[in-house]
Each structure stands twice: as C-alpha cells, then as structure tokens.
Amino acid sequence: MSERYLILGASGTVGRRVLATMKGLGHAVKGASRRNGGPGDVRFDLLEPSTYAPALADVSTVMLISRPGDEEAHLHAEPFVEAMVRHGVARVVVLSALGAERRVEFSLHNVETLVERSGLGWTHVRPNFFMQMLALPPLSTEIATRSTLSLPLGDAKVAYVDADDVAAVLVRALIDPSLSGQGLDVSGPRALGHDEVAALVSRQVGREIRYVPLDEESAQRLLGLRGLSPAHVERVLRFYALTRQGWCATPDATVSQLLGRPLGTFEAFVVANATAW
C-alpha cells in the first residue's frame, strides 16, 4: 500500500497547517476533526469509537493529537491506539508538548508511552508555547482592550515558536521514516522575557503595552474569570510554574537544521499579527 496519511485535529491551529502543506505536496492525505472538513476529510472524535474505522480506512501513517491540556488525554487515546494497530497503521507522529518526556505524571507523557508500547513506529514532536497564543483570545483581547499582558511568569523567558514551524516539523516527521524513534523539541530561535514581548508589540501597534507579572493567587482568579474550570486552572498554573523554572527558555539548536531554513522570528510574527492587538 502506498503511503496514505491521516491528520487528526485538522481544523486546529497546527492541524490545518499540516493538512494544507501535505495536500500542497501532493500526498494522499485526509483530515479528521469534530468539525466538518473539506472534500475527502472525515468527522472524527476520540470520544466516539464509531468514528475510528472511517478515519483509519487505508491509512498507513497518523498524526495524533490527543486532547492537549486534558489530564485524561491518555485514557482517551488508548482505544484509538489499539484501533490503529488493528487497522494496520505503520507509523504515528504524536503532537506532544515540550518536556513531556520528563514529567511522568503528565498525561501527554502517558500518550507517548502508549504509542511506544504499541509496536507502531513513532516520532514525538514536542513544541514550546506557540507565538500564536498571544494573537488569540483571551490574551489578544486583553492586549487590545487594556494594553496589558498579564501572566504569572515573573522574569522567566520563553522561546516562543511559530505554529508554521511546528507544522513544518510535523510534516517532515510524517514523510521521513528516518525520524522514527525520535523525540523532537521545537522551540523558537530566541528566548524572550515578557517585558521584551510587550515592548515588541508596543513598537508595532504604536502604543504602550505593559507586562503585568501576576502572583499565583491573582493568576488563579483571572483564569477563573475567563471561564476555566478549577481543574483546568490548576493545570494551567502548573504549566506556568514549570515555565518559571526555565523549562521553556532554551532556544532552538537543531530544528532549523532539520528544516534547512531559519525559524520564524517573534519580530516577524508581531508584524504579521498586528491587527489582533
């Protein structure tokens, strides 16, 4: 069977980029998501096993996204991993998260382990925080309406990465079997403190944007006001705590070489997304 690819989360920030690139390169590929997709795409929901078989029909390689941010992601992924084995899938590329291999209590760590133990070929792609999170609500709304950026990050630096670059790594992992058995960390080319992030946005939009470092209590209150459940708030605060410890501060050292080009800069991202603020 010639290679045929399935892209889960095909309507999401990264999945839609991966799907468009794979189609543009001429690969046999279908997207799967809970929303209606384009021609040849399928409806898919990890919580609905009846959607598994149509999605996996004639598929050899899968890009797996298992409910990122959900502490039960591995529980939802397990029956689908078993279905991939039954349907003869050969390889899986997992969209994971930076540091997942170091956090045994992290659900995405368990997703990675499930895939590794399945007997399928695998590659894990572990991105840093996306630049795009700053150009989407709720952060973009705060910047646009209050001219502040409020985060519980103190003076921690983050090597934000462009979602276009994450998608490019996923595409490479999907079509290049030589990357099987590897975990690929994907960070941006430079680590930035958030005073610097605010200054770069300020320069582009022509008004002062002020970084407001929050303590844990203030962050918890703000996240609750934004509609997050208490359990989700606790998960987010744990991510921010790890970031303050420096987990997200290391810039890229290998991915630009893998792609054969420079990675997108935060400065270019700010220019391209100025209308969000």
C-alpha positions as a Python dict, from the first residue, in 0.01 Angstrom:
ca = {
    (1, 'M'): (0, 0, 0),
    (2, 'S'): (129, 344, -90),
    (3, 'E'): (158, 592, 193),
    (4, 'R'): (-171, 747, 298),
    (5, 'Y'): (-183, 992, 584),
    (6, 'L'): (-444, 1086, 845),
    (7, 'I'): (-420, 1421, 1023),
    (8, 'L'): (-618, 1446, 1346),
    (9, 'G'): (-721, 1791, 1468),
    (10, 'A'): (-726, 1906, 1107),
    (11, 'S'): (-927, 2220, 1185),
    (12, 'G'): (-694, 2334, 1464),
    (13, 'T'): (-405, 2580, 1472),
    (14, 'V'): (-142, 2321, 1377),
    (15, 'G'): (-350, 2050, 1213),
    (16, 'R'): (-489, 2276, 942),
    (17, 'R'): (-137, 2389, 855),
    (18, 'V'): (-12, 2031, 835),
    (19, 'L'): (-307, 1922, 623),
    (20, 'A'): (-270, 2211, 379),
    (21, 'T'): (103, 2150, 341),
    (22, 'M'): (60, 1776, 287),
    (23, 'K'): (-206, 1838, 23),
    (24, 'G'): (12, 2100, -142),
    (25, 'L'): (297, 1849, -164),
    (26, 'G'): (66, 1604, -338),
    (27, 'H'): (46, 1340, -65),
    (28, 'A'): (-259, 1118, -23),
    (29, 'V'): (-396, 1267, 297),
    (30, 'K'): (-725, 1318, 475),
    (31, 'G'): (-808, 1544, 766),
    (32, 'A'): (-1014, 1439, 1065),
    (33, 'S'): (-1182, 1663, 1318),
    (34, 'R'): (-1508, 1715, 1506),
    (35, 'R'): (-1597, 1992, 1262),
    (36, 'N'): (-1700, 1943, 902),
    (37, 'G'): (-1390, 1931, 684),
    (38, 'G'): (-1318, 1968, 317),
    (39, 'P'): (-1365, 1711, 39),
    (40, 'G'): (-1216, 1376, 137),
    (41, 'D'): (-1192, 1466, 505),
    (42, 'V'): (-1381, 1280, 778),
    (43, 'R'): (-1557, 1359, 1102),
    (44, 'F'): (-1363, 1223, 1399),
    (45, 'D'): (-1391, 1235, 1777),
    (46, 'L'): (-1165, 1043, 2015),
    (47, 'L'): (-1464, 1004, 2246),
    (48, 'E'): (-1670, 834, 1973),
    (49, 'P'): (-1516, 497, 1875),
    (50, 'S'): (-1766, 469, 1589),
    (51, 'T'): (-1564, 740, 1407),
    (52, 'Y'): (-1238, 543, 1422),
    (53, 'A'): (-1283, 297, 1136),
    (54, 'P'): (-1383, 551, 866),
    (55, 'A'): (-1089, 770, 965),
    (56, 'L'): (-838, 483, 962),
    (57, 'A'): (-952, 318, 637),
    (58, 'D'): (-649, 265, 408),
    (59, 'V'): (-424, 479, 632),
    (60, 'S'): (-57, 396, 691),
    (61, 'T'): (61, 699, 894),
    (62, 'V'): (-127, 907, 1151),
    (63, 'M'): (-63, 1243, 1312),
    (64, 'L'): (-207, 1200, 1661),
    (65, 'I'): (-339, 1485, 1873),
    (66, 'S'): (-495, 1362, 2196),
    (67, 'R'): (-686, 1643, 2369),
    (68, 'P'): (-388, 1861, 2470),
    (69, 'G'): (-432, 2014, 2814),
    (70, 'D'): (-659, 1731, 2925),
    (71, 'E'): (-526, 1533, 3221),
    (72, 'E'): (-707, 1227, 3084),
    (73, 'A'): (-564, 1254, 2731),
    (74, 'H'): (-401, 911, 2760),
    (75, 'L'): (-729, 748, 2864),
    (76, 'H'): (-898, 887, 2553),
    (77, 'A'): (-605, 794, 2330),
    (78, 'E'): (-570, 432, 2441),
    (79, 'P'): (-864, 283, 2247),
    (80, 'F'): (-761, 475, 1937),
    (81, 'V'): (-402, 349, 1961),
    (82, 'E'): (-544, -4, 1982),
    (83, 'A'): (-761, 70, 1677),
    (84, 'M'): (-457, 191, 1481),
    (85, 'V'): (-284, -139, 1550),
    (86, 'R'): (-590, -337, 1438),
    (87, 'H'): (-621, -136, 1116),
    (88, 'G'): (-259, -191, 1016),
    (89, 'V'): (-124, 161, 1069),
    (90, 'A'): (255, 156, 1046),
    (91, 'R'): (368, 486, 1199),
    (92, 'V'): (237, 755, 1434),
    (93, 'V'): (359, 1112, 1477),
    (94, 'V'): (246, 1245, 1815),
    (95, 'L'): (191, 1616, 1869),
    (96, 'S'): (302, 1630, 2232),
    (97, 'A'): (441, 1915, 2443),
    (98, 'L'): (781, 2041, 2547),
    (99, 'G'): (911, 1849, 2847),
    (100, 'A'): (656, 1567, 2825),
    (101, 'E'): (928, 1303, 2846),
    (102, 'R'): (1043, 1446, 3181),
    (103, 'R'): (702, 1459, 3352),
    (104, 'V'): (584, 1108, 3431),
    (105, 'E'): (263, 1248, 3585),
    (106, 'F'): (183, 1442, 3265),
    (107, 'S'): (-96, 1291, 3055),
    (108, 'L'): (87, 1354, 2728),
    (109, 'H'): (382, 1160, 2871),
    (110, 'N'): (143, 867, 2904),
    (111, 'V'): (18, 918, 2548),
    (112, 'E'): (377, 895, 2426),
    (113, 'T'): (429, 579, 2631),
    (114, 'L'): (112, 419, 2493),
    (115, 'V'): (231, 474, 2138),
    (116, 'E'): (583, 350, 2210),
    (117, 'R'): (448, 29, 2364),
    (118, 'S'): (202, -34, 2080),
    (119, 'G'): (462, -170, 1840),
    (120, 'L'): (391, 110, 1592),
    (121, 'G'): (672, 324, 1456),
    (122, 'W'): (664, 661, 1629),
    (123, 'T'): (801, 1014, 1639),
    (124, 'H'): (713, 1266, 1911),
    (125, 'V'): (704, 1637, 1826),
    (126, 'R'): (723, 1849, 2142),
    (127, 'P'): (664, 2221, 2081),
    (128, 'N'): (720, 2515, 2310),
    (129, 'F'): (450, 2778, 2362),
    (130, 'F'): (315, 2900, 2027),
    (131, 'M'): (362, 3264, 1934),
    (132, 'Q'): (2, 3248, 1813),
    (133, 'M'): (-134, 3221, 2168),
    (134, 'L'): (-58, 3593, 2204),
    (135, 'A'): (-264, 3679, 1895),
    (136, 'L'): (-572, 3484, 2006),
    (137, 'P'): (-822, 3540, 2289),
    (138, 'P'): (-801, 3579, 2578),
    (139, 'L'): (-450, 3731, 2560),
    (140, 'S'): (-511, 3923, 2237),
    (141, 'T'): (-833, 4066, 2385),
    (142, 'E'): (-651, 4185, 2695),
    (143, 'I'): (-376, 4347, 2489),
    (144, 'A'): (-628, 4514, 2257),
    (145, 'T'): (-866, 4642, 2526),
    (146, 'R'): (-642, 4704, 2827),
    (147, 'S'): (-295, 4742, 2673),
    (148, 'T'): (-162, 4491, 2925),
    (149, 'L'): (-24, 4140, 2910),
    (150, 'S'): (-91, 3964, 3240),
    (151, 'L'): (88, 3635, 3303),
    (152, 'P'): (224, 3455, 3612),
    (153, 'L'): (573, 3427, 3464),
    (154, 'G'): (782, 3674, 3662),
    (155, 'D'): (1107, 3731, 3476),
    (156, 'A'): (1103, 3388, 3307),
    (157, 'K'): (1197, 3374, 2941),
    (158, 'V'): (1016, 3172, 2674),
    (159, 'A'): (1149, 3067, 2333),
    (160, 'Y'): (812, 3109, 2163),
    (161, 'V'): (776, 2912, 1839),
    (162, 'D'): (572, 2991, 1530),
    (163, 'A'): (295, 2737, 1461),
    (164, 'D'): (410, 2734, 1097),
    (165, 'D'): (743, 2590, 1210),
    (166, 'V'): (577, 2330, 1433),
    (167, 'A'): (364, 2225, 1137),
    (168, 'A'): (673, 2201, 915),
    (169, 'V'): (840, 1968, 1165),
    (170, 'L'): (528, 1752, 1182),
    (171, 'V'): (518, 1727, 802),
    (172, 'R'): (883, 1626, 795),
    (173, 'A'): (822, 1364, 1066),
    (174, 'L'): (523, 1225, 876),
    (175, 'I'): (703, 1178, 544),
    (176, 'D'): (1051, 1088, 671),
    (177, 'P'): (1066, 742, 834),
    (178, 'S'): (1429, 804, 932),
    (179, 'L'): (1294, 1020, 1216),
    (180, 'S'): (1115, 723, 1371),
    (181, 'G'): (1205, 659, 1734),
    (182, 'Q'): (1297, 1023, 1799),
    (183, 'G'): (1154, 1299, 2016),
    (184, 'L'): (1188, 1640, 1853),
    (185, 'D'): (1180, 1952, 2073),
    (186, 'V'): (1059, 2254, 1877),
    (187, 'S'): (1137, 2599, 2018),
    (188, 'G'): (1179, 2936, 1856),
    (189, 'P'): (1513, 3096, 1766),
    (190, 'R'): (1530, 3331, 2067),
    (191, 'A'): (1413, 3334, 2429),
    (192, 'L'): (1226, 3649, 2531),
    (193, 'G'): (1131, 3796, 2865),
    (194, 'H'): (780, 3934, 2874),
    (195, 'D'): (884, 4294, 2919),
    (196, 'E'): (1058, 4246, 2584),
    (197, 'V'): (750, 4076, 2437),
    (198, 'A'): (537, 4374, 2544),
    (199, 'A'): (793, 4619, 2403),
    (200, 'L'): (796, 4446, 2063),
    (201, 'V'): (417, 4452, 2044),
    (202, 'S'): (415, 4816, 2160),
    (203, 'R'): (654, 4917, 1885),
    (204, 'Q'): (436, 4754, 1621),
    (205, 'V'): (96, 4883, 1736),
    (206, 'G'): (215, 5231, 1824),
    (207, 'R'): (105, 5242, 2186),
    (208, 'E'): (248, 5120, 2515),
    (209, 'I'): (170, 4759, 2609),
    (210, 'R'): (264, 4682, 2969),
    (211, 'Y'): (362, 4340, 3101),
    (212, 'V'): (192, 4264, 3435),
    (213, 'P'): (358, 3976, 3623),
    (214, 'L'): (93, 3800, 3831),
    (215, 'D'): (130, 3605, 4152),
    (216, 'E'): (-37, 3263, 4178),
    (217, 'E'): (-347, 3392, 4355),
    (218, 'S'): (-406, 3669, 4102),
    (219, 'A'): (-350, 3430, 3812),
    (220, 'Q'): (-592, 3180, 3959),
    (221, 'R'): (-857, 3448, 3997),
    (222, 'L'): (-804, 3582, 3642),
    (223, 'L'): (-819, 3236, 3482),
    (224, 'G'): (-1142, 3166, 3671),
    (225, 'L'): (-1294, 3489, 3546),
    (226, 'R'): (-1203, 3380, 3193),
    (227, 'G'): (-1427, 3078, 3236),
    (228, 'L'): (-1177, 2799, 3302),
    (229, 'S'): (-1288, 2521, 3534),
    (230, 'P'): (-1099, 2484, 3863),
    (231, 'A'): (-926, 2169, 3735),
    (232, 'H'): (-822, 2347, 3414),
    (233, 'V'): (-695, 2644, 3613),
    (234, 'E'): (-473, 2413, 3820),
    (235, 'R'): (-331, 2251, 3505),
    (236, 'V'): (-251, 2588, 3352),
    (237, 'L'): (-86, 2711, 3672),
    (238, 'R'): (133, 2400, 3679),
    (239, 'F'): (250, 2475, 3324),
    (240, 'Y'): (334, 2832, 3422),
    (241, 'A'): (522, 2709, 3731),
    (242, 'L'): (742, 2490, 3511),
    (243, 'T'): (798, 2785, 3278),
    (244, 'R'): (918, 2998, 3571),
    (245, 'Q'): (1170, 2720, 3643),
    (246, 'G'): (1320, 2772, 3296),
    (247, 'W'): (1171, 2475, 3111),
    (248, 'C'): (1075, 2686, 2810),
    (249, 'A'): (1377, 2917, 2787),
    (250, 'T'): (1611, 2718, 2563),
    (251, 'P'): (1612, 2840, 2201),
    (252, 'D'): (1623, 2604, 1906),
    (253, 'A'): (1955, 2436, 1830),
    (254, 'T'): (1856, 2163, 1582),
    (255, 'V'): (1518, 2215, 1414),
    (256, 'S'): (1632, 2490, 1178),
    (257, 'Q'): (1897, 2248, 1054),
    (258, 'L'): (1636, 1974, 1014),
    (259, 'L'): (1417, 2207, 805),
    (260, 'G'): (1710, 2360, 620),
    (261, 'R'): (1597, 2718, 688),
    (262, 'P'): (1578, 2975, 968),
    (263, 'L'): (1281, 2956, 1202),
    (264, 'G'): (1026, 3235, 1221),
    (265, 'T'): (1119, 3522, 1450),
    (266, 'F'): (897, 3687, 1707),
    (267, 'E'): (954, 4019, 1532),
    (268, 'A'): (810, 3881, 1206),
    (269, 'F'): (518, 3730, 1395),
    (270, 'V'): (434, 4068, 1554),
    (271, 'V'): (434, 4240, 1214),
    (272, 'A'): (209, 3973, 1064),
    (273, 'N'): (-40, 3977, 1354),
    (274, 'A'): (-59, 4345, 1449),
    (275, 'T'): (-431, 4365, 1371),
    (276, 'A'): (-500, 4124, 1659),
    (277, 'W'): (-396, 4394, 1909),
}
